[in-house]
């Protein structure tokens, strides 16, 4: 489980915070991120969904803290796979992630209804419940373990519950290899009637991960 910060989300998904006013936003497989907590502080209606939210709060915080330590160890073990230009330094990233975890834990305690247990490819929300859904470091990142069928079902589910879907990054974990079934997957989504775009973003940490997928649902 990862604790990502609001500012990271803004960069991952090329978000314009002013444009989110009046929108309903879903963070799918949110983990222990502070995105939804910060959205509400800015007056934006946000909901986070993750299977981990079935855990007791204390256990969830402990798992998230362990995830922070494990993530730091991975970046230290594979320095050639990461670039620090966006964060500025290892220390700056760690500080950002620790602050995000603290914001998440506090918001979870004060507003538990914002954190809904659930997982792809079957989300517990009505059709078109959200204006925007974002999903980071799940789809495509784990394409070597979660194959074509799971990805297609998951992206169809996201376009069912949200008018627009943004996914980052668009490459596999590790060396950033391309998704082997990418073209077939995009063709299937287009056949469904979705508008499919790949856009560059002003963020890179995993070397080569500089683009997001944007899907606009057909209604």
C-alpha positions as CSV (number, residue, x, y, z in Angstrom):
1,X,0.0,0.0,0.0
2,X,1.4,3.4,-1.0
3,X,0.9,6.9,0.4
4,X,0.9,9.3,-2.5
5,X,0.4,13.1,-2.1
6,X,-2.1,15.4,-3.6
7,X,0.7,17.3,-5.5
8,X,1.8,14.0,-7.1
9,X,-1.7,13.3,-8.3
10,X,-1.9,16.8,-9.9
11,X,1.3,15.9,-11.8
12,X,0.4,12.3,-12.6
13,X,-2.9,13.3,-14.1
14,X,-2.2,16.8,-15.4
15,X,-5.0,18.1,-13.2
16,X,-6.1,21.8,-13.1
17,X,-7.4,22.2,-9.5
18,X,-9.8,25.0,-10.5
19,X,-11.4,22.8,-13.1
20,X,-12.4,20.2,-10.4
21,X,-14.8,22.6,-8.7
22,X,-18.3,21.2,-8.7
23,X,-17.0,17.8,-9.9
24,X,-17.3,14.4,-8.2
25,X,-14.0,12.6,-8.3
26,X,-13.0,9.0,-7.6
27,X,-9.6,7.8,-6.6
28,X,-9.6,4.1,-7.5
29,X,-7.2,1.8,-5.6
30,X,-6.2,4.9,-3.6
31,X,-4.2,3.1,-0.9
32,X,-3.1,5.5,1.9
33,X,-3.0,8.6,-0.4
34,X,-4.0,12.1,0.7
35,X,-5.6,13.0,-2.6
36,X,-9.2,12.8,-1.4
37,X,-8.5,14.4,2.0
38,X,-7.0,17.4,0.2
39,X,-9.8,17.5,-2.4
40,X,-12.3,18.1,0.4
41,X,-10.2,20.8,1.9
42,X,-10.4,22.5,-1.5
43,X,-14.2,22.1,-1.6
44,X,-14.2,19.2,-4.1
45,X,-16.3,16.1,-3.6
46,X,-13.9,13.1,-3.6
47,X,-14.3,9.4,-2.8
48,X,-11.5,6.8,-2.4
49,X,-11.9,3.1,-3.1
50,X,-9.5,0.3,-2.2
51,X,-9.9,-3.3,-0.9
52,X,-7.6,-2.4,2.0
53,X,-10.3,-0.3,3.6
54,X,-11.9,-3.4,4.9
55,X,-9.0,-3.5,7.4
56,X,-9.3,-2.0,10.9
57,X,-8.0,1.6,10.9
58,X,-4.9,0.9,13.1
59,X,-3.9,-2.1,11.0
60,X,-4.4,-0.1,7.8
61,X,-2.1,2.7,9.1
62,X,0.6,0.1,10.0
63,X,0.4,-1.6,6.6
64,X,0.7,1.9,4.9
65,X,3.8,2.8,7.0
66,X,5.4,-0.5,6.0
67,X,4.6,0.2,2.4
68,X,6.5,3.5,2.7
69,X,9.6,1.8,4.0
70,X,9.4,-0.9,1.4
71,X,9.0,1.7,-1.4
72,X,12.1,3.6,-0.2
73,X,14.1,0.3,-0.2
74,X,13.0,-0.5,-3.8
75,X,14.2,2.9,-5.1
76,X,17.5,2.6,-3.3
77,X,18.0,-0.9,-4.7
78,X,17.4,0.1,-8.4
79,X,18.8,3.6,-8.8
80,X,19.0,3.4,-12.6
81,X,15.2,3.0,-12.8
82,X,14.3,6.3,-11.2
83,X,15.0,10.0,-11.8
84,X,14.7,12.6,-9.0
85,X,14.2,15.7,-11.1
86,X,10.5,16.2,-10.1
87,X,11.0,15.5,-6.4
88,X,14.4,17.2,-6.1
89,X,15.8,14.7,-3.6
90,X,15.2,11.4,-1.9
91,X,14.6,13.3,1.3
92,X,12.0,15.6,-0.3
93,X,10.0,12.6,-1.6
94,X,10.1,10.8,1.7
95,X,8.9,14.0,3.5
96,X,6.0,14.3,1.0
97,X,5.0,10.7,1.3
98,X,5.1,10.8,5.2
99,X,2.9,13.9,5.2
100,X,0.5,12.3,2.8
101,X,0.2,9.3,5.1
102,X,-0.5,11.5,8.1
103,X,-3.2,13.4,6.2
104,X,-4.8,10.1,5.1
105,X,-4.9,8.6,8.6
106,X,-6.5,11.8,10.0
107,X,-9.1,12.0,7.3
108,X,-9.9,8.4,7.5
109,X,-10.6,8.8,11.2
110,X,-12.7,11.9,10.8
111,X,-14.5,11.1,7.6
112,X,-14.6,7.3,7.1
113,X,-17.5,7.5,4.6
114,X,-15.1,8.9,2.0
115,X,-13.2,5.6,2.0
116,X,-15.1,2.8,0.4
117,X,-13.9,-0.9,0.3
118,X,-13.9,-2.2,-3.2
119,X,-11.7,-3.3,-6.1
120,X,-11.6,-3.6,-9.8
121,X,-13.1,-4.9,-11.9
122,X,-16.3,-4.5,-9.9
123,X,-16.8,-1.2,-8.1
124,X,-19.7,-0.5,-5.7
125,X,-20.9,2.6,-7.4
126,X,-23.8,3.5,-9.7
127,X,-23.4,4.3,-13.4
128,X,-21.9,7.7,-14.1
129,X,-21.6,8.4,-10.4
130,X,-18.4,10.5,-11.0
131,X,-17.3,13.1,-13.3
132,X,-13.7,11.9,-13.1
133,X,-11.9,8.7,-12.0
134,X,-8.2,8.5,-11.6
135,X,-6.1,5.4,-11.1
136,X,-2.4,5.4,-10.5
137,X,0.2,2.6,-10.5
138,X,-2.2,-0.3,-10.8
139,X,-3.4,-0.7,-14.4
140,X,-0.5,-1.3,-16.7
141,X,2.0,-1.2,-13.9
142,X,1.1,-4.8,-13.1
143,X,0.3,-5.9,-16.7
144,X,2.8,-8.8,-16.4
145,X,0.5,-10.2,-13.6
146,X,-2.9,-8.8,-14.4
147,X,-3.6,-9.7,-18.0
148,X,-5.7,-8.4,-20.9
149,X,-9.1,-9.7,-19.7
150,X,-8.6,-8.0,-16.3
151,X,-7.5,-4.8,-17.8
152,X,-10.4,-4.6,-20.3
153,X,-12.9,-5.4,-17.6
154,X,-11.4,-2.9,-15.2
155,X,-11.3,0.0,-17.8
156,X,-14.8,-0.8,-18.8
157,X,-15.8,-0.6,-15.2
158,X,-14.1,2.7,-14.7
159,X,-15.8,4.2,-17.8
160,X,-19.1,2.9,-16.4
161,X,-18.8,4.8,-13.1
162,X,-17.1,7.9,-14.5
163,X,-17.5,10.2,-17.5
164,X,-13.7,10.6,-17.8
165,X,-10.9,8.2,-16.7
166,X,-7.2,9.0,-16.3
167,X,-4.7,6.3,-15.7
168,X,-1.0,6.7,-14.9
169,X,1.5,5.4,-15.9
170,X,1.1,3.5,-19.2
171,X,4.1,1.1,-18.8
172,X,5.1,-1.9,-16.7
173,X,6.8,-1.6,-13.4
174,X,10.6,-2.1,-13.3
175,X,12.3,-1.2,-16.5
176,X,9.2,0.5,-17.9
177,X,8.5,-2.0,-20.7
178,X,5.5,-1.5,-23.0
179,X,2.3,-3.3,-22.2
180,X,2.2,-6.3,-24.5
181,X,-1.5,-6.2,-25.2
182,X,-1.8,-2.4,-25.4
183,X,-3.0,-2.1,-29.0
184,X,-5.6,-4.8,-28.7
185,X,-6.8,-3.2,-25.5
186,X,-7.1,0.2,-27.0
187,X,-8.9,-1.2,-30.0
188,X,-11.5,-2.9,-27.8
189,X,-12.1,0.3,-25.8
190,X,-12.6,2.3,-29.1
191,X,-15.0,-0.4,-30.3
192,X,-17.0,0.2,-27.1
193,X,-17.3,3.8,-28.1
194,X,-14.8,5.4,-25.7
195,X,-12.6,8.2,-26.8
196,X,-9.0,7.0,-26.2
197,X,-6.1,9.5,-25.8
198,X,-2.5,9.2,-24.6
199,X,-1.2,12.5,-23.2
200,X,2.2,13.5,-21.9
201,X,2.4,14.7,-18.3
202,X,4.9,16.9,-16.5
203,X,6.1,14.2,-14.2
204,X,8.6,11.4,-14.3
205,X,10.0,9.2,-11.5
206,X,10.1,5.7,-13.0
207,X,12.3,6.2,-16.0
208,X,10.2,6.3,-19.2
209,X,6.8,6.7,-17.4
210,X,5.8,10.1,-18.7
211,X,2.3,9.6,-20.2
212,X,-1.2,8.9,-19.0
213,X,-4.2,7.3,-20.7
214,X,-7.4,9.4,-20.9
215,X,-10.7,7.7,-21.6
216,X,-13.9,9.6,-22.2
217,X,-16.9,7.4,-21.8
218,X,-19.7,7.3,-24.4
219,X,-23.1,7.9,-22.9
